[in-house]
Amino acid sequence: AASVGVSEAVTVAVTLTVLLVCGWISGLSQSLLTLLPSGNVLAVLLVAVTVLALVAAAPPTRRLLRHRLEPLVRSTLPQLIAAASDPRRLAAAVVGVLVLNTGNVLALDASLRAFSVSLAIPAVLVVYLAASTLGSAVPTPGGLGAVEAALVGGLTTTGMPVGPALAAVLLFRIATFWLPTPIGWATFLTLQRRGWI
């Protein structure tokens, strides 16, 4: 839990920083505002958040949340502080996030070029980071469905036709999400059989 907490904290910090910088460089920060939900959707989300906050404020729910989350916070917080105070660990985490995002952006760019469309790399980076951020908020494995929709929406917002954008996104997700899954599963089983995990 502590490792995942540290990883997610670093990922969020690096992703938001890179997204803001590349959005400004590419000029897409204005056009991506059109991807934001409408006023009605925002009102429904506000009502849902309010209801969740009221439920969380009820004493039985507070006790349950405290009972479940307090051990997690106690084990994660020292790891976050240790990672932030150790330059080597922090640098390793930041470089890891940057390498992962760079690989995914290059894969998306290659997928776009496979269908004879392309964008400047900063624009591809902004579209990818915005889509992966939106996808991480959806409770499906790997943001399944939401990432694809956000990527197609982001690419079409840049002026790309829907057909090539959809084809490129499907190729990208097959290469980066579906193909590694059986390889990872087989590796996991092998490591378990050898007693390494």
C-alpha positions as CSV (number, residue, x, y, z in Angstrom):
1,A,0.0,0.0,0.0
2,A,2.8,2.4,0.8
3,S,4.6,1.7,-2.5
4,V,1.4,2.3,-4.4
5,G,0.7,5.5,-2.5
6,V,4.2,6.8,-3.2
7,S,3.9,5.8,-6.8
8,E,0.5,7.5,-7.3
9,A,1.6,10.7,-5.5
10,V,4.7,11.0,-7.8
11,T,2.7,10.1,-10.9
12,V,0.0,12.8,-10.1
13,A,2.6,15.5,-9.4
14,V,4.7,14.7,-12.5
15,T,1.7,14.3,-14.8
16,L,0.1,17.5,-13.8
17,T,3.3,19.4,-14.2
18,V,4.1,17.9,-17.7
19,L,0.5,18.4,-18.7
20,L,0.4,22.1,-17.9
21,V,3.8,22.8,-19.5
22,C,3.1,20.8,-22.7
23,G,-0.5,22.2,-22.9
24,W,1.0,25.7,-22.9
25,I,3.7,24.8,-25.4
26,S,1.4,23.1,-27.8
27,G,-1.4,25.7,-27.5
28,L,-4.0,22.9,-26.8
29,S,-4.8,24.1,-23.3
30,Q,-7.6,26.3,-24.6
31,S,-9.1,23.7,-27.0
32,L,-9.0,20.9,-24.4
33,L,-11.4,23.0,-22.3
34,T,-14.1,21.9,-24.7
35,L,-13.8,18.4,-23.3
36,L,-15.0,19.5,-19.9
37,P,-18.5,18.4,-19.0
38,S,-21.5,20.6,-19.5
39,G,-23.2,22.6,-16.7
40,N,-25.9,19.9,-16.2
41,V,-23.3,17.1,-15.8
42,L,-21.3,19.3,-13.4
43,A,-24.4,19.9,-11.3
44,V,-25.1,16.1,-11.1
45,L,-21.5,15.5,-10.1
46,L,-21.8,18.3,-7.5
47,V,-24.9,16.6,-6.0
48,A,-23.3,13.2,-6.0
49,V,-20.2,14.6,-4.2
50,T,-22.4,16.4,-1.7
51,V,-24.3,13.1,-1.0
52,L,-21.1,11.2,-0.6
53,A,-19.7,13.9,1.7
54,L,-22.9,13.7,3.9
55,V,-22.7,9.9,4.0
56,A,-19.0,10.1,4.9
57,A,-19.8,12.7,7.7
58,A,-22.2,10.3,9.4
59,P,-20.6,8.9,12.6
60,P,-20.9,5.2,11.6
61,T,-19.3,5.8,8.2
62,R,-16.6,8.0,9.8
63,R,-15.7,5.2,12.2
64,L,-15.6,2.7,9.4
65,L,-13.5,4.9,7.2
66,R,-11.1,5.8,10.0
67,H,-10.8,2.1,10.9
68,R,-10.0,1.2,7.3
69,L,-7.9,4.2,6.2
70,E,-5.9,5.1,9.4
71,P,-3.6,2.1,9.1
72,L,-3.1,2.8,5.4
73,V,-2.2,6.4,6.1
74,R,0.1,5.5,9.0
75,S,2.0,3.1,6.8
76,T,2.0,5.3,3.6
77,L,2.9,8.7,5.1
78,P,6.4,7.8,6.4
79,Q,7.2,6.2,3.0
80,L,6.1,9.4,1.2
81,I,8.2,11.5,3.5
82,A,11.2,9.2,3.1
83,A,10.8,9.2,-0.7
84,A,10.5,13.0,-0.8
85,S,13.5,13.5,1.4
86,D,15.8,11.1,-0.4
87,P,16.9,12.6,-3.7
88,R,17.8,9.3,-5.3
89,R,14.5,7.7,-4.6
90,L,12.6,10.8,-5.7
91,A,14.6,11.0,-8.9
92,A,14.1,7.3,-9.6
93,A,10.3,7.7,-9.2
94,V,10.2,10.8,-11.4
95,V,12.3,9.2,-14.1
96,G,10.2,6.1,-14.0
97,V,7.0,8.1,-14.5
98,L,8.6,10.2,-17.3
99,V,9.9,7.0,-19.1
100,L,6.5,5.3,-18.9
101,N,4.7,8.4,-20.2
102,T,7.3,8.9,-23.0
103,G,6.9,5.3,-24.1
104,N,3.1,5.6,-24.2
105,V,3.3,8.9,-26.1
106,L,5.7,7.4,-28.7
107,A,3.4,4.4,-29.0
108,L,0.4,6.7,-29.6
109,D,2.4,8.8,-32.1
110,A,3.4,5.6,-34.0
111,S,-0.3,4.4,-34.0
112,L,-1.3,7.8,-35.4
113,R,1.3,7.6,-38.1
114,A,0.2,4.1,-39.0
115,F,-3.1,5.6,-40.2
116,S,-1.3,8.5,-42.0
117,V,-2.2,11.2,-39.4
118,S,0.0,13.0,-37.0
119,L,0.3,15.7,-34.4
120,A,3.2,17.5,-32.9
121,I,4.7,15.5,-30.0
122,P,3.7,18.2,-27.3
123,A,0.1,17.9,-28.6
124,V,0.1,14.1,-28.5
125,L,1.5,14.3,-25.0
126,V,-1.2,16.7,-23.8
127,V,-3.9,14.5,-25.3
128,Y,-2.4,11.3,-23.8
129,L,-1.9,12.8,-20.3
130,A,-5.4,14.3,-20.3
131,A,-7.0,11.1,-21.4
132,S,-5.1,8.9,-19.0
133,T,-5.9,11.3,-16.1
134,L,-9.6,11.1,-17.0
135,G,-9.4,7.3,-17.4
136,S,-7.8,6.9,-14.0
137,A,-10.9,8.4,-12.4
138,V,-13.1,5.6,-13.9
139,P,-13.4,2.5,-11.8
140,T,-12.5,0.0,-14.6
141,P,-9.3,-1.9,-15.0
142,G,-6.8,0.4,-16.8
143,G,-9.5,2.9,-17.4
144,L,-11.0,0.6,-20.0
145,G,-13.5,2.5,-22.2
146,A,-12.9,5.9,-20.6
147,V,-9.3,6.2,-21.8
148,E,-10.3,5.2,-25.4
149,A,-13.2,7.7,-25.4
150,A,-11.0,10.5,-23.9
151,L,-8.2,9.8,-26.4
152,V,-10.6,9.9,-29.4
153,G,-12.2,13.0,-28.0
154,G,-8.9,14.7,-27.4
155,L,-7.6,13.8,-30.9
156,T,-10.7,15.0,-32.6
157,T,-10.6,18.3,-30.6
158,T,-7.2,19.0,-32.3
159,G,-9.0,18.7,-35.7
160,M,-8.2,15.1,-36.5
161,P,-10.9,13.2,-38.4
162,V,-12.8,10.7,-36.2
163,G,-12.1,7.6,-38.4
164,P,-8.3,7.7,-38.2
165,A,-8.4,8.9,-34.6
166,L,-10.5,5.9,-33.5
167,A,-8.4,3.4,-35.5
168,A,-5.2,4.8,-34.0
169,V,-6.5,4.7,-30.5
170,L,-7.7,1.1,-30.8
171,L,-4.3,0.1,-32.2
172,F,-2.6,2.0,-29.4
173,R,-4.7,0.4,-26.7
174,I,-4.2,-3.1,-28.2
175,A,-0.4,-2.6,-28.2
176,T,-0.1,-1.0,-24.8
177,F,-3.0,-2.6,-22.8
178,W,-4.1,-5.9,-24.3
179,L,-0.9,-7.4,-25.6
180,P,1.1,-7.0,-22.4
181,T,-1.6,-8.6,-20.3
182,P,-1.1,-12.3,-21.3
183,I,2.7,-11.7,-21.1
184,G,2.4,-10.3,-17.6
185,W,0.1,-13.1,-16.5
186,A,2.5,-15.8,-17.9
187,T,5.4,-14.1,-16.1
188,F,3.4,-13.9,-12.9
189,L,2.7,-17.6,-13.0
190,T,6.3,-18.4,-13.8
191,L,7.5,-16.3,-10.9
192,Q,5.0,-18.0,-8.6
193,R,6.1,-21.5,-9.6
194,R,9.7,-20.7,-9.0
195,G,8.8,-19.3,-5.6
196,W,10.1,-15.8,-6.3
197,I,6.8,-14.2,-5.3
